Amino acid sequence: SGKNYTGLCPFHEDKSPSFMVSPTTGRYKCFACGESGDVFTWTMKTQGLEFREALELLAKEAGISLQKGGATPAQRSDRVRRLEAMEFA
């Protein structure tokens, strides 16, 4: 339907197409039951996964390697300065 895809909702018994997927925003929404989300939410709900598991699964499918450990000390200090600036503002 236009630039979006419509169909039957996989989250409830649906007789008319109330499910919409927008490829431009990467989001889905069912106007009957209210389910909505993005690729992470979709993977979590359809596969029964937690966020971290969904993130790892999608990264593997996309060929992206995830690194543990977070930011370097220089990045952390930059983040702290930004947070302080936002608090001051």
C-alpha positions in Angstrom: 0.0 0.0 0.0 2.0 2.9 -1.2 5.5 2.9 0.2 4.5 0.6 3.1 3.7 -3.1 3.2 0.4 -4.3 4.8 -0.8 -7.7 5.8 -2.3 -9.9 8.5 -0.9 -9.4 11.9 1.2 -12.4 13.2 0.5 -11.4 16.8 -3.2 -12.0 16.9 -6.0 -13.7 14.8 -6.6 -11.2 12.0 -9.2 -11.3 9.3 -8.4 -8.0 7.6 -4.9 -6.5 6.9 -4.2 -4.3 9.9 -0.5 -4.9 10.1 1.9 -2.3 8.4 5.6 -2.4 7.8 7.5 0.7 6.8 10.8 0.0 5.1 11.8 3.6 5.2 11.6 3.8 9.0 12.3 0.2 9.8 9.2 -0.1 12.0 6.0 -2.2 12.1 2.6 -1.5 13.7 -0.6 -3.4 14.0 -3.6 -1.0 14.2 -5.9 -3.7 15.6 -3.9 -5.1 18.6 -1.4 -2.2 19.0 1.8 -4.2 18.6 4.7 -2.1 17.2 8.4 -1.9 17.2 11.6 -2.3 15.1 13.8 -5.1 14.0 15.0 -5.8 17.6 11.5 -5.9 19.0 10.4 -8.1 16.1 13.2 -10.6 16.7 12.7 -10.6 20.5 8.9 -11.3 20.2 9.0 -13.8 17.3 12.1 -15.7 18.5 11.4 -15.4 22.3 14.8 -13.8 23.0 16.1 -11.1 25.4 17.5 -7.9 23.9 21.2 -9.0 24.1 20.4 -12.4 22.4 18.4 -10.6 19.6 21.3 -8.1 19.1 23.8 -11.0 18.8 21.6 -12.9 16.4 21.0 -9.9 14.2 24.7 -8.9 14.3 25.7 -12.5 13.2 23.2 -12.4 10.3 24.5 -9.0 9.2 28.1 -10.1 9.5 28.9 -7.6 12.2 31.2 -8.5 15.1 30.3 -7.2 18.5 32.9 -6.2 21.0 32.6 -6.4 24.8 34.1 -3.9 27.1 32.5 -0.6 26.2 34.2 2.7 25.7 37.9 3.5 26.1 38.9 5.8 29.0 39.2 8.7 26.6 35.7 8.1 25.2 34.3 7.7 28.8 35.8 11.0 29.8 34.3 12.7 26.7 30.9 11.3 27.6 31.3 12.5 31.2 32.1 16.0 30.0 29.0 16.0 27.8 26.8 14.8 30.6 28.2 17.5 32.9 27.5 20.1 30.1 24.0 18.9 29.7 23.3 19.0 33.5 24.8 22.6 33.6 22.6 23.7 30.7 
